[in-house]
Amino acid sequence: MDSKTLPKTYALPYITGNIYNIWWLTGLDFDHLSMFSSYSLTTNDLGIRFKFNYTLNREMYDIGPIRPGENFNVSSLFTPDGNFTDSSCYNGEYYHDNSVGNRTL
Amino acid sequence: MQNNPSDVTGAKGIITPGLGNIRIDNIRFYNYPANTHSIETCNKCDSPLSFTNTVQEIFISNISYTNISGNKLFMNGAKREIIYDLDGTFTTTAYDGNQRVSAAVVNNYPHLASDPACLPTTNPQQWDTTIACDSSVKVVRVTFNALAPTSTFSAIGLKAQPINSITDVVP
C-alpha cells in the first residue's frame, strides 16, 4: 500500500479495544472514506471503535464491504432511537445519528 | 562495527523499508559509537518527496546490543512505524527499567501514550521519542484513505483522541 497511490491516506497505530474520536482540522465532513486494518488484527482481537463527527446534515451513509475479511453487518444498523451503548456495538456494526447537535457516525 | 568513531559517523546497522513489513531475527549489534543508528526505520523517509506514511510493521526477536552509545532506534520521517518486540530482547530493561515479555514500540503519539500500558523510554537519546506498550494491549495499524473531496483534505492532519465511552463528546 503506497500513500502515492492511495491519496489522502492517514495511517496510524491504534490500541485494540479502545474508542477513538476521529476528526480533521476543526471538523471536516468527508464524502468518502475507506478503511484498512493490518493483517495483524485478527477476528480474535478486540475491536477498535471509531467515532466520526460531522457538521452538515447527512441523511445516510452507504457502508461498503470490508475486503478481505468480515463484512459489515449492515442489517444491524443502529438508529438514533436504538439502544446504542458501549456494550451493544459489535464487530462490523455501525451507528448513525444525524440529529442536530449529535451528527455522529 | 569497528570502534573508530571517525570512520563510522552516521552509520546505520539496519535500515527498514519505507514500504512493506520486515522481520528482524537473531541479530547482534556490537560497538556502535555515538552518531550511529543500530536500527533506523523507513528508508528515505527523510525526503518529503518520497514520504510514505502507511505505518510499516517491524517484527523483531532474538537480538542483543553490546557497547552501544549511538541510537539503538531512530525513526525516520513521520515516525509511524509499529515495532513489535516479540520476545522482549529489543527493549529489555535498558528501555525504561522494565523487562517486558513482548512489546509494541511506537512514537509518543498522545492517543497511544494516554494508555497506562504504554510507557515512554527513560533514554530518548537512544530510543528516539518512543513509548513501549506492554503485552496487555495490542497495537495495530488502521488506515483511513481515499478521503473525498480531496481538495478539502489537502495537507490536513488527522486528529485522534481516545474516549472512554462511545457517547462521550470531545470538547
Interface residues (C-beta under 8 A of the other chain):
Chain A: M1 D2 S3 K4 L6 P7 K8 T9 Y10 A11 L12 P13 Y14 I15 T16 G17 N18 I19 Y20 N21 I22 W23 W24 L25 L28 D29 F30 D31 H32 L33 S34 M35 F36 S37 S38 S40 L41 D45 L46 I48 R49 F50 K51 N53 F84 T85 D86 C89 Y95
Chain B: L19 F51 T52 N53 T54 V55 E57 R80 I82 Y84 A104 V106 Y109 H111 L112 D115 A117 C118 C133 V137 K138 V139 V140 R141 V142 T143 F144 N145 A146 L147 A148 P149 T150 T152 F153 S154 I156 G157 L158 K159 A160 Q161 P162 I163 N164 S165 I166 T167 D168 V170
